[in-house]
Amino acid sequence: MKFIRPIIYSAMAVVIGTSAFLLTSKQAISQTDPANQLHPTAYIETNEVSASFKVGGRVTEVLVKEGEPVKKGQVLARLQSTEIEAKVAQAKAAVSLAQGKIAEAQGATATAEAKKQQGIAGVNVTADTAEQQVAQAQAAVSAAQAKVDGLHNGARPEEKKQAEIQFKAASDVYAIAEQNLNRMNAMLEQGLVAQADVDKVKVSYQEAKTKRDLAEQQLNMANQGPREEEIRGAEALLEQAKAAVKLAEANRATVLVRQGDVTAAAAAVQQAEGAIMSAQSGEQQAKAAQLEAETYLSYTELLAPTDGVVLSQSAQAGELVGSGFPVFSMESTEKRWVKFYLPETAVAGLKVGNKINMSLLSTGEKVEGVVSIVAAAPDFAIKKATQTSGETDIRSFGIKVELNKLPDSATTGMTLQWIGKTEG
């Protein structure tokens, strides 16, 4: 046993020494071979991404398989969404209800505004009519007074002349009353005044007509000479005319009443406009709730984050998964690259943006890419100088080349060989 151990140790020493010599020789050949320095190789690389749901739930559908190519945005799987769909429907119903309230409030506003405008028109008409009625009644009083005075003084030429004047005044009052009645009837047809207002004007018209007829009779009596009953009749007409003046002056108060109606209608307009604003605010809140529910509903579909190939599947239909759980692992095919390591003596003048020619080692097909990174490699990649006179340390640089388009035969992990920078 004592003699076996030295033999074993000696054999191990020979093996180690031989290996060290061969390794040293290989490194020397590699460092001095220009082909290995200027035409290095690298593997095609890409990003590996995970596809996860934003919300947790039970998987109801799995729509892709491992190894299947997918496009960005493609639906990969779905979660159970009954409750969220119910919330979406509820939110849509709330939006419809809010929109109905807006329409209702807009209708109320239009109605209140119409009443306001109608009230304003009524105030103007009533004010004009009241002033006309006062003027009319005062004219009738003057005519009646003149009639009575004429009867008392007897029928003289002057009285006859006065009777003629009274008749003329009564005729003018009658003409005014007739014009007022015609105008009120026209406004009644347009819905601008009430029937009660027309009735008042109609009464004035009848009074004016009666007074005109009486004035005509008085004129006739002046020509024929007054009688006692005529005098009493004239005095009665005078009292009636005075009463008409008081009634016309009292009608002026209705203007204030109608102005109050206008104020109330304006307040109703403001209230209705406030209801519109409130309903619109409710609609905005309902739409926000609908958008939130629809957003959560969209989270129940798992979409491919990139173009690529499904590498692995971590959940099956029927399983519960949590938010962020990687259901699928994918290899992205949107962007692929290779990373070469060249000595600093071979990268002089190489810049980001240069086009690089390469070849697919397995088929010899040409591949083109663009330099995206030129960076010094770590210290362990520095080629140390030997004891030979004149040699210096040589540092390696990592050259990342993004691939424009790969042949159909190329897949991630295959080897590309550096040919060189494209001239021009």
HELIX and SHEET records of a PDB file:
HELIX    1   1 ILE A    4  THR A   32  1                                  29    
HELIX    2   2 PRO A   34  LEU A   38  1                                   5    
HELIX    3   3 THR A   82  ASN A  153  1                                  72    
HELIX    4   4 PRO A  157  GLU A  189  1                                  33    
HELIX    5   5 GLN A  195  GLN A  224  1                                  30    
HELIX    6   6 GLU A  228  ASN A  251  1                                  24    
HELIX    7   7 ALA A  253  SER A  298  1                                  46    
HELIX    8   8 GLU A  344  ALA A  346  5                                   3    
HELIX    9   9 ASP A  379  ALA A  381  5                                   3    
SHEET    1   A 7 THR A  41  TYR A  43  0                                        
SHEET    2   A 7 THR A 415  LYS A 421 -1                                        
SHEET    3   A 7 LYS A 355  LEU A 360 -1                                        
SHEET    4   A 7 LYS A 366  ALA A 376 -1                                        
SHEET    5   A 7 SER A 396  LYS A 405 -1                                        
SHEET    6   A 7 PRO A 326  PRO A 343 -1                                        
SHEET    7   A 7 GLU A  45  SER A  52 -1                                        
SHEET    1   B 8 THR A  41  TYR A  43  0                                        
SHEET    2   B 8 THR A 415  LYS A 421 -1                                        
SHEET    3   B 8 LYS A 355  LEU A 360 -1                                        
SHEET    4   B 8 LYS A 366  ALA A 376 -1                                        
SHEET    5   B 8 SER A 396  LYS A 405 -1                                        
SHEET    6   B 8 PRO A 326  PRO A 343 -1                                        
SHEET    7   B 8 GLY A 308  GLN A 313 -1                                        
SHEET    8   B 8 PRO A  69  VAL A  70 -1                                        
SHEET    1   C 4 GLU A 301  LEU A 303  0                                        
SHEET    2   C 4 VAL A  75  LEU A  79 -1                                        
SHEET    3   C 4 GLY A  57  VAL A  62 -1                                        
SHEET    4   C 4 LEU A 320  VAL A 321 -1                                        
END                                                                             
